């Protein structure tokens, strides 16, 4: 998860925008990375969970 977030922070505009928004809210980098990891976990979960018929 950590590697995914770090890569997204460097290359993904959507993630960079989210980072900037949270900085303006007064969150620390550590808190922001934690939030981004949760977002990544949600995305991965929806991709790997089995679909029900």
N, C-alpha and C positions, 0 to 999 in steps of 0.2 A: 504494500500500500504506500509506504513511504516513497519508494522509487517512482511510482506512478504519479504521486502528487508533485514531487520535485520536477519531474519531466514536464508535467502539465503547466507548472508555474513558469517554466522557461519558454514553452512553445505554444500553449493553448490560450487564445485570446479570451475565451469565455472564463477560464479559470483565473486569468490575470485580472479581469474586470471584477470578479467576485472578491479576489484578494484586496484590491484597492477599495472596494466598497466597505469591506470589514475593517480595514485600517482606519477609514474615516469614522467608523463607529467606535473606534478606540480600542479595538481588540489587539492583543499581542500576536506576533508571528506564530508562536506556539499554539495559541488558541485557534488561529485561522487554519493552520495545517491540520489540527485535530478535526475541525469542521469539514475540511476538504476530504480527509480520509473517510469520514462518514458518508459523504456524497459518493465517493468512489465505491465504497462497500455496497451501497444501495444499487448503483449501476451494475456492478459485477453480479450481485445476487439476482437481479432480474434477468441477466443474460444466462446464468447457469442453472437456474431453478427449472425443474421439469414442468412442461406445460400439461395441463389437465385436459382430457378429451371432452 
